[in-house]
Amino acid sequence: MKYKSSISKLLILFCLIMGVHLGVAQEYKVAKQTSALIVEGTSNIHDWEIKAENQSGVITFKSIDNAEIAKLNFSVETESLKSGKSGMDKNTYKALNAKKYKTIKFNLIKVKETTAKGNNKYDVKLEGDLTISGTTKRITLPLQMEINAGTVKLTGSKKIKMTDYNIEPPTALFGTITTGNEVTIKIKTTLTE
């Protein structure tokens, strides 16, 4: 009787340990110093770009060995978008209504596709909600993902139209300088444990 009780306790302990081990999700956070998010656009005078100086985010894996993403959230502080030109930054913040909408966010809804490319590299198609200036749109975001010891790198780009997010493309000098409606968001993000 004592023997069966000991075996039962060992089995329960084993199941608890395995359950805890299997249930632990692997989480990585944005490394700000080695990450970049750039927005590129055009105007009737010259092309322009804005860099995000303050971004944050988390990616969680169900199984990192299979590159199985469980969760991905990413955000940028609106007023951390900097062009190097204060006048352009001011127009950008006004167009984005930055006083009211302080962050730009992407929240993963589902992983549409993951394709292994070898050497811990994957092509992934993510479906998620992108919120800019208080307007949320569902988008498909194609990224390349590289997984190494303690590090996940995400790179890719996505074209969007400002008017899809109820943003009027900024103008300057009484409307003589106008920006194009389409912008390209370029992502080069490193996440670490």
C-alpha positions in Angstrom: 0.0 0.0 0.0 2.8 2.4 0.9 4.6 1.4 -2.3 1.5 2.4 -4.5 1.2 5.7 -2.6 4.9 6.5 -3.3 4.5 5.7 -7.0 1.4 7.8 -7.2 3.1 10.7 -5.5 6.1 10.4 -7.9 3.8 10.3 -10.9 1.9 13.4 -9.7 5.2 15.2 -9.1 6.4 14.2 -12.6 3.2 15.4 -14.2 3.4 18.7 -12.3 7.0 19.3 -13.3 6.3 18.4 -17.0 3.2 20.5 -17.0 5.0 23.5 -15.7 7.8 23.0 -18.2 5.5 22.6 -21.1 3.3 25.5 -20.1 6.1 28.0 -19.9 5.9 30.4 -22.9 9.1 31.9 -24.1 8.9 35.7 -24.1 11.2 38.2 -25.8 11.1 42.0 -25.4 12.2 44.8 -27.9 15.8 45.8 -27.5 15.5 49.5 -28.1 19.2 50.1 -28.9 19.4 47.6 -31.7 15.9 48.1 -33.2 14.7 50.5 -35.8 11.3 51.5 -37.2 11.4 53.9 -40.1 8.5 55.5 -42.0 9.3 56.6 -45.5 7.2 58.8 -47.7 7.2 61.3 -50.6 6.3 64.9 -51.2 6.1 67.1 -54.2 9.6 68.4 -53.4 11.6 65.4 -52.0 11.4 62.0 -50.3 11.4 62.0 -46.5 11.8 59.6 -43.6 10.9 59.6 -39.9 12.5 57.3 -37.3 10.8 56.0 -34.1 13.0 56.8 -31.1 10.8 55.0 -28.5 9.2 51.6 -29.3 8.3 48.7 -27.2 6.9 45.2 -27.8 6.8 41.6 -26.8 6.8 38.4 -28.8 5.8 35.1 -27.0 6.3 31.7 -28.5 4.2 28.5 -27.8 7.2 26.7 -29.2 10.4 28.5 -30.2 11.8 25.3 -31.7 9.0 25.4 -34.3 8.8 29.2 -34.4 5.2 29.0 -33.2 4.2 32.5 -32.2 1.5 32.8 -29.6 1.4 36.6 -29.1 3.0 39.7 -30.6 2.3 43.3 -29.5 4.2 46.3 -30.7 3.9 50.0 -30.0 5.6 53.3 -30.8 5.1 56.5 -28.9 3.7 58.9 -31.5 5.8 61.9 -30.4 9.0 59.8 -30.6 8.7 59.9 -34.4 11.5 62.2 -35.4 12.6 63.5 -38.9 15.5 65.7 -37.7 13.4 68.7 -38.7 11.3 70.3 -36.0 8.8 71.8 -38.5 8.1 68.5 -40.1 7.8 66.8 -36.8 5.2 69.4 -35.7 3.2 68.8 -38.8 3.4 65.0 -38.3 2.2 65.2 -34.7 -0.7 67.4 -35.8 -1.7 65.0 -38.6 -1.5 62.1 -36.2 -3.4 64.0 -33.5 -0.5 63.0 -31.2 -1.9 64.9 -28.1 -4.9 62.6 -28.1 -3.5 59.4 -29.6 -0.1 58.9 -27.9 0.8 55.5 -29.3 0.7 53.6 -32.6 0.0 49.9 -32.0 0.1 46.5 -33.7 -1.6 43.5 -32.0 -1.3 40.1 -33.5 -4.6 38.3 -34.2 -3.2 35.2 -35.9 -0.2 33.8 -37.7 -1.4 33.1 -41.3 1.8 31.3 -42.4 5.2 30.3 -41.2 7.8 28.9 -43.7 11.1 27.6 -42.6 14.0 28.9 -44.7 16.8 27.0 -42.9 19.5 28.3 -40.5 16.8 29.3 -37.9 15.3 31.7 -40.5 11.6 31.9 -41.3 9.2 33.8 -43.4 6.0 34.7 -41.5 2.7 36.3 -42.5 1.0 37.9 -39.5 -2.6 39.1 -39.4 -3.2 41.8 -36.8 -4.8 45.1 -35.9 -2.8 48.3 -36.7 -4.0 51.3 -34.8 -2.9 54.8 -35.9 -4.5 58.0 -34.7 -7.4 56.2 -33.1 -8.3 54.2 -36.2 -7.8 50.4 -36.3 -7.4 48.4 -39.5 -6.7 44.7 -39.9 -3.6 44.2 -42.0 -1.4 41.3 -43.2 2.3 41.9 -42.2 5.0 39.9 -44.0 8.2 39.5 -42.0 11.4 37.6 -42.0 12.2 36.1 -38.6 15.6 34.9 -37.4 15.8 33.0 -34.1 19.2 32.6 -32.3 20.2 31.9 -28.7 18.3 34.5 -26.6 17.5 36.7 -29.6 14.7 37.1 -32.2 15.1 39.4 -35.2 12.1 40.6 -37.2 12.6 42.5 -40.5 10.1 43.6 -43.2 8.1 46.4 -44.6 4.5 47.4 -45.1 2.9 50.1 -47.3 -0.2 51.8 -46.0 -2.2 54.8 -47.0 -2.6 57.6 -44.5 -6.2 58.2 -45.5 -7.1 54.6 -44.5 -6.4 55.8 -41.0 -8.4 59.0 -41.3 -5.1 61.0 -41.6 -4.9 63.9 -43.9 -1.5 63.9 -45.5 0.4 66.8 -44.0 1.2 70.0 -45.9 3.5 72.9 -45.3 4.1 76.5 -46.5 0.4 77.2 -47.0 -0.2 74.0 -49.0 2.7 74.5 -51.4 4.4 71.4 -50.0 2.2 68.3 -50.0 3.0 64.8 -49.0 2.0 61.6 -50.8 -0.8 59.5 -49.3 1.2 56.3 -49.3 4.0 55.6 -46.8 6.2 52.6 -46.2 6.8 51.3 -42.7 10.2 49.5 -42.4 10.8 47.3 -39.5 14.1 46.0 -38.2 13.5 44.9 -34.7 15.6 42.8 -32.3 13.9 41.2 -29.3 15.8 39.6 -26.4 14.9 37.3 -23.4 
